Amino acid sequence: MKVPNKVIEGMRRFLCPKCNEFRTAINPKTNLARCFRCKENFNTIDIAMEVEKISFVDSVKLLKENFL
C-alpha cells in the first residue's frame, strides 16, 4: 500500500483519500490522522480501506502481511 505524501512546511502530509488534498496531519503519539479540509479522522485501517478500496477484514490482512 502506497499513500502519496510529501513534506510541507517541515511536516509530513499525506494525500487525503477522500478529498485528495494535502491539508492533513498525523499524530505520531496516537498514530491517528486528520484531514482539515474534509474534517475526516483516520486510523491506519481506515486509510487502508479508503486507499485500496477494500473491506475492513481485508485491510487488517493487508496491514498484517505488510507491516508486522
N, CA, C, O and CB atoms as a CASP TS submission, in Angstrom:
PFRMAT TS
TARGET T0000
AUTHOR 0000-0000-0000
METHOD Language model
MODEL 1
PARENT N/A
ATOM      1  N   MET     1       0.855  -1.170   0.000  1.00  0.00           N
ATOM      2  CA  MET     1       0.000   0.000   0.000  1.00  0.00           C
ATOM      3  C   MET     1       0.901   1.234   0.000  1.00  0.00           C
ATOM      4  O   MET     1       1.820   1.343   0.812  1.00  0.00           O
ATOM      5  CB  MET     1      -0.973  -0.002   1.230  1.00  0.00           C
ATOM      6  N   LYS     2       0.636   2.132  -0.892  1.00  0.00           N
ATOM      7  CA  LYS     2       1.424   3.358  -1.001  1.00  0.00           C
ATOM      8  C   LYS     2       0.471   4.551  -0.936  1.00  0.00           C
ATOM      9  O   LYS     2      -0.380   4.725  -1.809  1.00  0.00           O
ATOM     10  CB  LYS     2       2.266   3.379  -2.327  1.00  0.00           C
ATOM     11  N   VAL     3       0.623   5.363   0.100  1.00  0.00           N
ATOM     12  CA  VAL     3      -0.176   6.573   0.250  1.00  0.00           C
ATOM     13  C   VAL     3       0.700   7.755  -0.159  1.00  0.00           C
ATOM     14  O   VAL     3       1.755   7.971   0.437  1.00  0.00           O
ATOM     15  CB  VAL     3      -0.713   6.734   1.724  1.00  0.00           C
ATOM     16  N   PRO     4       0.278   8.527  -1.168  1.00  0.00           N
ATOM     17  CA  PRO     4       1.078   9.687  -1.564  1.00  0.00           C
ATOM     18  C   PRO     4       1.287  10.627  -0.378  1.00  0.00           C
ATOM     19  O   PRO     4       0.357  10.916   0.375  1.00  0.00           O
ATOM     20  CB  PRO     4       0.402  10.438  -2.727  1.00  0.00           C
ATOM     21  N   ASN     5       2.528  11.098  -0.229  1.00  0.00           N
ATOM     22  CA  ASN     5       2.834  12.004   0.870  1.00  0.00           C
ATOM     23  C   ASN     5       3.987  12.906   0.474  1.00  0.00           C
ATOM     24  O   ASN     5       4.736  12.616  -0.459  1.00  0.00           O
ATOM     25  CB  ASN     5       3.171  11.223   2.156  1.00  0.00           C
ATOM     26  N   LYS     6       4.115  14.015   1.207  1.00  0.00           N
ATOM     27  CA  LYS     6       5.217  14.943   0.970  1.00  0.00           C
ATOM     28  C   LYS     6       5.403  15.805   2.212  1.00  0.00           C
ATOM     29  O   LYS     6       4.533  15.874   3.081  1.00  0.00           O
ATOM     30  CB  LYS     6       4.950  15.828  -0.289  1.00  0.00           C
ATOM     31  N   VAL     7       6.544  16.451   2.274  1.00  0.00           N
ATOM     32  CA  VAL     7       6.837  17.345   3.393  1.00  0.00           C
ATOM     33  C   VAL     7       6.420  18.764   2.988  1.00  0.00           C
ATOM     34  O   VAL     7       6.865  19.286   1.965  1.00  0.00           O
ATOM     35  CB  VAL     7       8.365  17.288   3.788  1.00  0.00           C
ATOM     36  N   ILE     8       5.570  19.369   3.799  1.00  0.00           N
ATOM     37  CA  ILE     8       5.098  20.736   3.587  1.00  0.00           C
ATOM     38  C   ILE     8       5.362  21.501   4.878  1.00  0.00           C
ATOM     39  O   ILE     8       4.910  21.104   5.951  1.00  0.00           O
ATOM     40  CB  ILE     8       3.565  20.778   3.190  1.00  0.00           C
ATOM     41  N   GLU     9       6.096  22.597   4.761  1.00  0.00           N
ATOM     42  CA  GLU     9       6.438  23.427   5.913  1.00  0.00           C
ATOM     43  C   GLU     9       7.054  22.607   7.039  1.00  0.00           C
ATOM     44  O   GLU     9       6.766  22.833   8.214  1.00  0.00           O
ATOM     45  CB  GLU     9       5.204  24.152   6.420  1.00  0.00           C
ATOM     46  N   GLY    10       7.905  21.653   6.671  1.00  0.00           N
ATOM     47  CA  GLY    10       8.615  20.836   7.644  1.00  0.00           C
ATOM     48  C   GLY    10       7.824  19.702   8.258  1.00  0.00           C
ATOM     49  O   GLY    10       8.324  19.007   9.142  1.00  0.00           O
ATOM     50  N   MET    11       6.579  19.500   7.798  1.00  0.00           N
ATOM     51  CA  MET    11       5.755  18.420   8.347  1.00  0.00           C
ATOM     52  C   MET    11       5.350  17.454   7.241  1.00  0.00           C
ATOM     53  O   MET    11       5.021  17.877   6.133  1.00  0.00           O
ATOM     54  CB  MET    11       4.501  18.990   9.049  1.00  0.00           C
ATOM     55  N   ARG    12       5.375  16.169   7.539  1.00  0.00           N
ATOM     56  CA  ARG    12       4.953  15.155   6.577  1.00  0.00           C
ATOM     57  C   ARG    12       3.441  15.186   6.466  1.00  0.00           C
ATOM     58  O   ARG    12       2.737  15.097   7.472  1.00  0.00           O
ATOM     59  CB  ARG    12       5.449  13.742   6.990  1.00  0.00           C
ATOM     60  N   ARG    13       2.942  15.311   5.248  1.00  0.00           N
ATOM     61  CA  ARG    13       1.496  15.331   4.965  1.00  0.00           C
ATOM     62  C   ARG    13       1.173  14.188   4.008  1.00  0.00           C
ATOM     63  O   ARG    13       2.004  13.816   3.179  1.00  0.00           O
ATOM     64  CB  ARG    13       1.048  16.715   4.355  1.00  0.00           C
ATOM     65  N   PHE    14      -0.012  13.640   4.119  1.00  0.00           N
ATOM     66  CA  PHE    14      -0.441  12.587   3.199  1.00  0.00           C
ATOM     67  C   PHE    14      -1.625  13.093   2.384  1.00  0.00           C
ATOM     68  O   PHE    14      -2.345  14.000   2.801  1.00  0.00           O
ATOM     69  CB  PHE    14      -0.816  11.285   3.970  1.00  0.00           C
ATOM     70  N   LEU    15      -1.808  12.495   1.228  1.00  0.00           N
ATOM     71  CA  LEU    15      -2.929  12.864   0.368  1.00  0.00           C
ATOM     72  C   LEU    15      -4.197  12.218   0.922  1.00  0.00           C
ATOM     73  O   LEU    15      -4.295  10.994   1.002  1.00  0.00           O
ATOM     74  CB  LEU    15      -2.675  12.426  -1.113  1.00  0.00           C
ATOM     75  N   CYS    16      -5.150  13.037   1.296  1.00  0.00           N
ATOM     76  CA  CYS    16      -6.405  12.515   1.851  1.00  0.00           C
ATOM     77  C   CYS    16      -7.098  11.657   0.803  1.00  0.00           C
ATOM     78  O   CYS    16      -7.330  12.116  -0.315  1.00  0.00           O
ATOM     79  CB  CYS    16      -7.340  13.674   2.315  1.00  0.00           C
ATOM     80  N   PRO    17      -7.432  10.415   1.149  1.00  0.00           N
ATOM     81  CA  PRO    17      -8.085   9.541   0.179  1.00  0.00           C
ATOM     82  C   PRO    17      -9.531   9.930  -0.131  1.00  0.00           C
ATOM     83  O   PRO    17     -10.119   9.420  -1.084  1.00  0.00           O
ATOM     84  CB  PRO    17      -8.051   8.134   0.679  1.00  0.00           C
ATOM     85  N   LYS    18     -10.100  10.824   0.662  1.00  0.00           N
ATOM     86  CA  LYS    18     -11.483  11.251   0.416  1.00  0.00           C
ATOM     87  C   LYS    18     -11.561  12.517  -0.430  1.00  0.00           C
ATOM     88  O   LYS    18     -12.349  12.575  -1.374  1.00  0.00           O
ATOM     89  CB  LYS    18     -12.198  11.480   1.735  1.00  0.00           C
ATOM     90  N   CYS    19     -10.752  13.540  -0.106  1.00  0.00           N
ATOM     91  CA  CYS    19     -10.874  14.812  -0.817  1.00  0.00           C
ATOM     92  C   CYS    19      -9.664  15.133  -1.705  1.00  0.00           C
ATOM     93  O   CYS    19      -9.672  16.134  -2.422  1.00  0.00           O
ATOM     94  CB  CYS    19     -11.074  15.926   0.180  1.00  0.00           C
ATOM     95  N   ASN    20      -8.623  14.287  -1.658  1.00  0.00           N
ATOM     96  CA  ASN    20      -7.425  14.460  -2.488  1.00  0.00           C
ATOM     97  C   ASN    20      -6.690  15.772  -2.241  1.00  0.00           C
ATOM     98  O   ASN    20      -6.184  16.393  -3.176  1.00  0.00           O
ATOM     99  CB  ASN    20      -7.801  14.377  -3.934  1.00  0.00           C
ATOM    100  N   GLU    21      -6.633  16.188  -0.989  1.00  0.00           N
ATOM    101  CA  GLU    21      -5.883  17.378  -0.591  1.00  0.00           C
ATOM    102  C   GLU    21      -4.780  16.969   0.382  1.00  0.00           C
ATOM    103  O   GLU    21      -4.865  15.927   1.032  1.00  0.00           O
ATOM    104  CB  GLU    21      -6.823  18.445   0.053  1.00  0.00           C
ATOM    105  N   PHE    22      -3.756  17.794   0.472  1.00  0.00           N
ATOM    106  CA  PHE    22      -2.658  17.543   1.399  1.00  0.00           C
ATOM    107  C   PHE    22      -2.805  18.337   2.694  1.00  0.00           C
ATOM    108  O   PHE    22      -1.816  18.545   3.397  1.00  0.00           O
ATOM    109  CB  PHE    22      -1.335  17.879   0.738  1.00  0.00           C
ATOM    110  N   ARG    23      -3.996  18.778   3.018  1.00  0.00           N
ATOM    111  CA  ARG    23      -4.230  19.531   4.258  1.00  0.00           C
ATOM    112  C   ARG    23      -4.484  18.550   5.402  1.00  0.00           C
ATOM    113  O   ARG    23      -5.569  18.516   5.981  1.00  0.00           O
ATOM    114  CB  ARG    23      -5.436  20.516   4.100  1.00  0.00           C
ATOM    115  N   THR    24      -3.463  17.756   5.713  1.00  0.00           N
ATOM    116  CA  THR    24      -3.574  16.653   6.655  1.00  0.00           C
ATOM    117  C   THR    24      -2.472  16.718   7.698  1.00  0.00           C
ATOM    118  O   THR    24      -1.497  17.455   7.553  1.00  0.00           O
ATOM    119  CB  THR    24      -3.527  15.319   5.921  1.00  0.00           C
ATOM    120  N   ALA    25      -2.646  15.934   8.752  1.00  0.00           N
ATOM    121  CA  ALA    25      -1.629  15.804   9.788  1.00  0.00           C
ATOM    122  C   ALA    25      -1.761  14.428  10.420  1.00  0.00           C
ATOM    123  O   ALA    25      -2.839  13.835  10.444  1.00  0.00           O
ATOM    124  CB  ALA    25      -1.763  16.929  10.861  1.00  0.00           C
ATOM    125  N   ILE    26      -0.638  13.933  10.932  1.00  0.00           N
ATOM    126  CA  ILE    26      -0.609  12.654  11.630  1.00  0.00           C
ATOM    127  C   ILE    26      -0.062  12.895  13.029  1.00  0.00           C
ATOM    128  O   ILE    26       0.966  13.552  13.194  1.00  0.00           O
ATOM    129  CB  ILE    26       0.252  11.598  10.859  1.00  0.00           C
ATOM    130  N   ASN    27      -0.746  12.368  14.029  1.00  0.00           N
ATOM    131  CA  ASN    27      -0.259  12.450  15.392  1.00  0.00           C
ATOM    132  C   ASN    27       0.581  11.204  15.652  1.00  0.00           C
ATOM    133  O   ASN    27       0.023  10.114  15.782  1.00  0.00           O
ATOM    134  CB  ASN    27      -1.440  12.577  16.420  1.00  0.00           C
ATOM    135  N   PRO    28       1.907  11.331  15.733  1.00  0.00           N
ATOM    136  CA  PRO    28       2.753  10.153  15.904  1.00  0.00           C
ATOM    137  C   PRO    28       2.562   9.442  17.245  1.00  0.00           C
ATOM    138  O   PRO    28       2.877   8.259  17.367  1.00  0.00           O
ATOM    139  CB  PRO    28       4.187  10.548  15.758  1.00  0.00           C
ATOM    140  N   LYS    29       2.053  10.149  18.242  1.00  0.00           N
ATOM    141  CA  LYS    29       1.827   9.518  19.552  1.00  0.00           C
ATOM    142  C   LYS    29       0.632   8.564  19.522  1.00  0.00           C
ATOM    143  O   LYS    29       0.641   7.532  20.193  1.00  0.00           O
ATOM    144  CB  LYS    29       1.604  10.592  20.627  1.00  0.00           C
ATOM    145  N   THR    30      -0.392   8.909  18.744  1.00  0.00           N
ATOM    146  CA  THR    30      -1.599   8.082  18.692  1.00  0.00           C
ATOM    147  C   THR    30      -1.736   7.308  17.379  1.00  0.00           C
ATOM    148  O   THR    30      -2.577   6.416  17.260  1.00  0.00           O
ATOM    149  CB  THR    30      -2.819   8.951  18.893  1.00  0.00           C
ATOM    150  N   ASN    31      -0.895   7.660  16.389  1.00  0.00           N
ATOM    151  CA  ASN    31      -0.953   7.065  15.052  1.00  0.00           C
ATOM    152  C   ASN    31      -2.309   7.318  14.381  1.00  0.00           C
ATOM    153  O   ASN    31      -2.784   6.502  13.591  1.00  0.00           O
ATOM    154  CB  ASN    31      -0.683   5.557  15.133  1.00  0.00           C
ATOM    155  N   LEU    32      -2.914   8.446  14.706  1.00  0.00           N
ATOM    156  CA  LEU    32      -4.172   8.843  14.089  1.00  0.00           C
ATOM    157  C   LEU    32      -3.918  10.013  13.149  1.00  0.00           C
ATOM    158  O   LEU    32      -3.000  10.807  13.355  1.00  0.00           O
ATOM    159  CB  LEU    32      -5.228   9.217  15.163  1.00  0.00           C
ATOM    160  N   ALA    33      -4.748  10.104  12.115  1.00  0.00           N
ATOM    161  CA  ALA    33      -4.581  11.132  11.097  1.00  0.00           C
ATOM    162  C   ALA    33      -5.856  11.955  10.978  1.00  0.00           C
ATOM    163  O   ALA    33      -6.948  11.510  11.332  1.00  0.00           O
ATOM    164  CB  ALA    33      -4.213  10.504   9.739  1.00  0.00           C
ATOM    165  N   ARG    34      -5.679  13.170  10.468  1.00  0.00           N
ATOM    166  CA  ARG    34      -6.809  14.096  10.309  1.00  0.00           C
ATOM    167  C   ARG    34      -6.648  14.862   9.016  1.00  0.00           C
ATOM    168  O   ARG    34      -5.550  15.309   8.683  1.00  0.00           O
ATOM    169  CB  ARG    34      -6.912  15.074  11.509  1.00  0.00           C
ATOM    170  N   CYS    35      -7.749  15.017   8.279  1.00  0.00           N
ATOM    171  CA  CYS    35      -7.788  15.908   7.127  1.00  0.00           C
ATOM    172  C   CYS    35      -8.561  17.148   7.568  1.00  0.00           C
ATOM    173  O   CYS    35      -9.707  17.060   8.009  1.00  0.00           O
ATOM    174  CB  CYS    35      -8.452  15.215   5.862  1.00  0.00           C
ATOM    175  N   PHE    36      -7.913  18.297   7.438  1.00  0.00           N
ATOM    176  CA  PHE    36      -8.541  19.540   7.891  1.00  0.00           C
ATOM    177  C   PHE    36      -9.461  20.139   6.840  1.00  0.00           C
ATOM    178  O   PHE    36     -10.251  21.033   7.142  1.00  0.00           O
ATOM    179  CB  PHE    36      -7.482  20.550   8.270  1.00  0.00           C
ATOM    180  N   ARG    37      -9.365  19.658   5.614  1.00  0.00           N
ATOM    181  CA  ARG    37     -10.273  20.150   4.571  1.00  0.00           C
ATOM    182  C   ARG    37     -11.633  19.480   4.682  1.00  0.00           C
ATOM    183  O   ARG    37     -12.655  20.156   4.796  1.00  0.00           O
ATOM    184  CB  ARG    37      -9.678  19.906   3.172  1.00  0.00           C
ATOM    185  N   CYS    38     -11.649  18.145   4.651  1.00  0.00           N
ATOM    186  CA  CYS    38     -12.945  17.439   4.706  1.00  0.00           C
ATOM    187  C   CYS    38     -13.334  17.046   6.135  1.00  0.00           C
ATOM    188  O   CYS    38     -14.401  16.475   6.363  1.00  0.00           O
ATOM    189  CB  CYS    38     -12.897  16.184   3.827  1.00  0.00           C
ATOM    190  N   LYS    39     -12.447  17.363   7.100  1.00  0.00           N
ATOM    191  CA  LYS    39     -12.711  17.141   8.522  1.00  0.00           C
ATOM    192  C   LYS    39     -12.906  15.667   8.885  1.00  0.00           C
ATOM    193  O   LYS    39     -13.656  15.336   9.803  1.00  0.00           O
ATOM    194  CB  LYS    39     -13.931  17.918   8.932  1.00  0.00           C
ATOM    195  N   GLU    40     -12.217  14.786   8.147  1.00  0.00           N
ATOM    196  CA  GLU    40     -12.271  13.351   8.424  1.00  0.00           C
ATOM    197  C   GLU    40     -11.112  12.951   9.324  1.00  0.00           C
ATOM    198  O   GLU    40     -10.010  13.489   9.214  1.00  0.00           O
ATOM    199  CB  GLU    40     -12.240  12.537   7.111  1.00  0.00           C
ATOM    200  N   ASN    41     -11.374  12.001  10.217  1.00  0.00           N
ATOM    201  CA  ASN    41     -10.340  11.384  11.044  1.00  0.00           C
ATOM    202  C   ASN    41     -10.097   9.981  10.516  1.00  0.00           C
ATOM    203  O   ASN    41     -11.026   9.307  10.072  1.00  0.00           O
ATOM    204  CB  ASN    41     -10.749  11.358  12.558  1.00  0.00           C
ATOM    205  N   PHE    42      -8.848   9.545  10.567  1.00  0.00           N
ATOM    206  CA  PHE    42      -8.490   8.230  10.058  1.00  0.00           C
ATOM    207  C   PHE    42      -7.580   7.513  11.045  1.00  0.00           C
ATOM    208  O   PHE    42      -6.730   8.130  11.688  1.00  0.00           O
ATOM    209  CB  PHE    42      -7.808   8.346   8.687  1.00  0.00           C
ATOM    210  N   ASN    43      -7.772   6.204  11.156  1.00  0.00           N
ATOM    211  CA  ASN    43      -6.757   5.376  11.778  1.00  0.00           C
ATOM    212  C   ASN    43      -6.105   4.578  10.646  1.00  0.00           C
ATOM    213  O   ASN    43      -6.488   4.734   9.486  1.00  0.00           O
ATOM    214  CB  ASN    43      -7.370   4.431  12.901  1.00  0.00           C
ATOM    215  N   THR    44      -5.150   3.747  10.959  1.00  0.00           N
ATOM    216  CA  THR    44      -4.418   3.016   9.928  1.00  0.00           C
ATOM    217  C   THR    44      -5.339   2.143   9.079  1.00  0.00           C
ATOM    218  O   THR    44      -5.180   2.074   7.861  1.00  0.00           O
ATOM    219  CB  THR    44      -3.342   2.157  10.566  1.00  0.00           C
ATOM    220  N   ILE    45      -6.278   1.493   9.704  1.00  0.00           N
ATOM    221  CA  ILE    45      -7.214   0.618   8.974  1.00  0.00           C
ATOM    222  C   ILE    45      -8.113   1.445   8.059  1.00  0.00           C
ATOM    223  O   ILE    45      -8.367   1.050   6.921  1.00  0.00           O
ATOM    224  CB  ILE    45      -8.078  -0.210   9.963  1.00  0.00           C
ATOM    225  N   ASP    46      -8.596   2.587   8.544  1.00  0.00           N
ATOM    226  CA  ASP    46      -9.431   3.461   7.713  1.00  0.00           C
ATOM    227  C   ASP    46      -8.697   3.884   6.441  1.00  0.00           C
ATOM    228  O   ASP    46      -9.263   3.855   5.348  1.00  0.00           O
ATOM    229  CB  ASP    46      -9.859   4.704   8.507  1.00  0.00           C
ATOM    230  N   ILE    47      -7.432   4.276   6.594  1.00  0.00           N
ATOM    231  CA  ILE    47      -6.664   4.710   5.428  1.00  0.00           C
ATOM    232  C   ILE    47      -6.481   3.561   4.454  1.00  0.00           C
ATOM    233  O   ILE    47      -6.631   3.753   3.248  1.00  0.00           O
ATOM    234  CB  ILE    47      -5.299   5.266   5.853  1.00  0.00           C
ATOM    235  N   ALA    48      -6.161   2.369   4.945  1.00  0.00           N
ATOM    236  CA  ALA    48      -6.008   1.206   4.067  1.00  0.00           C
ATOM    237  C   ALA    48      -7.307   0.915   3.322  1.00  0.00           C
ATOM    238  O   ALA    48      -7.284   0.626   2.126  1.00  0.00           O
ATOM    239  CB  ALA    48      -5.575  -0.028   4.877  1.00  0.00           C
ATOM    240  N   MET    49      -8.430   0.987   4.016  1.00  0.00           N
ATOM    241  CA  MET    49      -9.723   0.738   3.380  1.00  0.00           C
ATOM    242  C   MET    49      -9.990   1.740   2.266  1.00  0.00           C
ATOM    243  O   MET    49     -10.422   1.358   1.178  1.00  0.00           O
ATOM    244  CB  MET    49     -10.846   0.796   4.414  1.00  0.00           C
ATOM    245  N   GLU    50      -9.737   3.017   2.527  1.00  0.00           N
ATOM    246  CA  GLU    50     -10.010   4.069   1.543  1.00  0.00           C
ATOM    247  C   GLU    50      -9.053   4.002   0.351  1.00  0.00           C
ATOM    248  O   GLU    50      -9.484   4.085  -0.800  1.00  0.00           O
ATOM    249  CB  GLU    50      -9.912   5.441   2.204  1.00  0.00           C
ATOM    250  N   VAL    51      -7.771   3.853   0.625  1.00  0.00           N
ATOM    251  CA  VAL    51      -6.774   3.867  -0.448  1.00  0.00           C
ATOM    252  C   VAL    51      -6.913   2.650  -1.354  1.00  0.00           C
ATOM    253  O   VAL    51      -6.876   2.770  -2.578  1.00  0.00           O
ATOM    254  CB  VAL    51      -5.364   3.919   0.139  1.00  0.00           C
ATOM    255  N   GLU    52      -7.073   1.476  -0.743  1.00  0.00           N
ATOM    256  CA  GLU    52      -7.138   0.227  -1.516  1.00  0.00           C
ATOM    257  C   GLU    52      -8.553  -0.144  -1.954  1.00  0.00           C
ATOM    258  O   GLU    52      -8.734  -1.054  -2.763  1.00  0.00           O
ATOM    259  CB  GLU    52      -6.561  -0.902  -0.702  1.00  0.00           C
ATOM    260  N   LYS    53      -9.557   0.558  -1.422  1.00  0.00           N
ATOM    261  CA  LYS    53     -10.969   0.258  -1.727  1.00  0.00           C
ATOM    262  C   LYS    53     -11.300  -1.199  -1.380  1.00  0.00           C
ATOM    263  O   LYS    53     -11.830  -1.951  -2.198  1.00  0.00           O
ATOM    264  CB  LYS    53     -11.272   0.532  -3.228  1.00  0.00           C
ATOM    265  N   ILE    54     -10.966  -1.566  -0.132  1.00  0.00           N
ATOM    266  CA  ILE    54     -11.193  -2.931   0.341  1.00  0.00           C
ATOM    267  C   ILE    54     -11.948  -2.894   1.668  1.00  0.00           C
ATOM    268  O   ILE    54     -12.117  -1.835   2.273  1.00  0.00           O
ATOM    269  CB  ILE    54      -9.849  -3.694   0.498  1.00  0.00           C
ATOM    270  N   SER    55     -12.395  -4.061   2.104  1.00  0.00           N
ATOM    271  CA  SER    55     -13.176  -4.169   3.330  1.00  0.00           C
ATOM    272  C   SER    55     -12.294  -4.055   4.569  1.00  0.00           C
ATOM    273  O   SER    55     -11.066  -4.049   4.484  1.00  0.00           O
ATOM    274  CB  SER    55     -13.939  -5.487   3.354  1.00  0.00           C
ATOM    275  N   PHE    56     -12.949  -3.965   5.709  1.00  0.00           N
ATOM    276  CA  PHE    56     -12.240  -3.904   6.984  1.00  0.00           C
ATOM    277  C   PHE    56     -11.352  -5.133   7.173  1.00  0.00           C
ATOM    278  O   PHE    56     -10.169  -5.008   7.489  1.00  0.00           O
ATOM    279  CB  PHE    56     -13.238  -3.787   8.146  1.00  0.00           C
ATOM    280  N   VAL    57     -11.925  -6.313   6.978  1.00  0.00           N
ATOM    281  CA  VAL    57     -11.174  -7.559   7.177  1.00  0.00           C
ATOM    282  C   VAL    57      -9.981  -7.626   6.221  1.00  0.00           C
ATOM    283  O   VAL    57      -8.881  -7.999   6.628  1.00  0.00           O
ATOM    284  CB  VAL    57     -12.094  -8.788   6.970  1.00  0.00           C
ATOM    285  N   ASP    58     -10.193  -7.268   4.962  1.00  0.00           N
ATOM    286  CA  ASP    58      -9.092  -7.292   4.001  1.00  0.00           C
ATOM    287  C   ASP    58      -8.026  -6.244   4.345  1.00  0.00           C
ATOM    288  O   ASP    58      -6.841  -6.458   4.090  1.00  0.00           O
ATOM    289  CB  ASP    58      -9.624  -7.054   2.582  1.00  0.00           C
ATOM    290  N   SER    59      -8.442  -5.130   4.915  1.00  0.00           N
ATOM    291  CA  SER    59      -7.485  -4.102   5.334  1.00  0.00           C
ATOM    292  C   SER    59      -6.602  -4.617   6.464  1.00  0.00           C
ATOM    293  O   SER    59      -5.390  -4.403   6.464  1.00  0.00           O
ATOM    294  CB  SER    59      -8.222  -2.826   5.777  1.00  0.00           C
ATOM    295  N   VAL    60      -7.216  -5.293   7.420  1.00  0.00           N
ATOM    296  CA  VAL    60      -6.445  -5.857   8.533  1.00  0.00           C
ATOM    297  C   VAL    60      -5.446  -6.887   8.001  1.00  0.00           C
ATOM    298  O   VAL    60      -4.288  -6.900   8.418  1.00  0.00           O
ATOM    299  CB  VAL    60      -7.391  -6.508   9.586  1.00  0.00           C
ATOM    300  N   LYS    61      -5.885  -7.742   7.090  1.00  0.00           N
ATOM    301  CA  LYS    61      -4.985  -8.740   6.493  1.00  0.00           C
ATOM    302  C   LYS    61      -3.832  -8.071   5.745  1.00  0.00           C
ATOM    303  O   LYS    61      -2.680  -8.482   5.879  1.00  0.00           O
ATOM    304  CB  LYS    61      -5.764  -9.660   5.538  1.00  0.00           C
ATOM    305  N   LEU    62      -4.143  -7.045   4.961  1.00  0.00           N
ATOM    306  CA  LEU    62      -3.113  -6.320   4.211  1.00  0.00           C
ATOM    307  C   LEU    62      -2.072  -5.716   5.145  1.00  0.00           C
ATOM    308  O   LEU    62      -0.870  -5.851   4.914  1.00  0.00           O
ATOM    309  CB  LEU    62      -3.749  -5.220   3.357  1.00  0.00           C
ATOM    310  N   LEU    63      -2.533  -5.054   6.193  1.00  0.00           N
ATOM    311  CA  LEU    63      -1.613  -4.427   7.121  1.00  0.00           C
ATOM    312  C   LEU    63      -0.782  -5.469   7.877  1.00  0.00           C
ATOM    313  O   LEU    63       0.409  -5.266   8.115  1.00  0.00           O
ATOM    314  CB  LEU    63      -2.380  -3.553   8.102  1.00  0.00           C
ATOM    315  N   LYS    64      -1.407  -6.567   8.244  1.00  0.00           N
ATOM    316  CA  LYS    64      -0.683  -7.636   8.940  1.00  0.00           C
ATOM    317  C   LYS    64       0.403  -8.221   8.050  1.00  0.00           C
ATOM    318  O   LYS    64       1.529  -8.434   8.501  1.00  0.00           O
ATOM    319  CB  LYS    64      -1.650  -8.743   9.385  1.00  0.00           C
ATOM    320  N   GLU    65       0.075  -8.482   6.793  1.00  0.00           N
ATOM    321  CA  GLU    65       1.029  -9.079   5.858  1.00  0.00           C
ATOM    322  C   GLU    65       2.188  -8.146   5.544  1.00  0.00           C
ATOM    323  O   GLU    65       3.313  -8.607   5.347  1.00  0.00           O
ATOM    324  CB  GLU    65       0.327  -9.465   4.574  1.00  0.00           C
ATOM    325  N   ASN    66       1.935  -6.853   5.495  1.00  0.00           N
ATOM    326  CA  ASN    66       2.950  -5.905   5.037  1.00  0.00           C
ATOM    327  C   ASN    66       3.689  -5.162   6.146  1.00  0.00           C
ATOM    328  O   ASN    66       4.770  -4.624   5.908  1.00  0.00           O
ATOM    329  CB  ASN    66       2.317  -4.917   4.146  1.00  0.00           C
ATOM    330  N   PHE    67       3.135  -5.123   7.332  1.00  0.00           N
ATOM    331  CA  PHE    67       3.747  -4.284   8.362  1.00  0.00           C
ATOM    332  C   PHE    67       4.038  -4.994   9.669  1.00  0.00           C
ATOM    333  O   PHE    67       4.549  -4.362  10.594  1.00  0.00           O
ATOM    334  CB  PHE    67       2.872  -3.133   8.635  1.00  0.00           C
ATOM    335  N   LEU    68       3.742  -6.261   9.787  1.00  0.00           N
ATOM    336  CA  LEU    68       4.076  -6.987  11.034  1.00  0.00           C
ATOM    337  C   LEU    68       5.183  -7.963  10.794  1.00  0.00           C
ATOM    338  O   LEU    68       5.600  -8.663  11.717  1.00  0.00           O
ATOM    339  CB  LEU    68       2.856  -7.722  11.595  1.00  0.00           C
TER
END
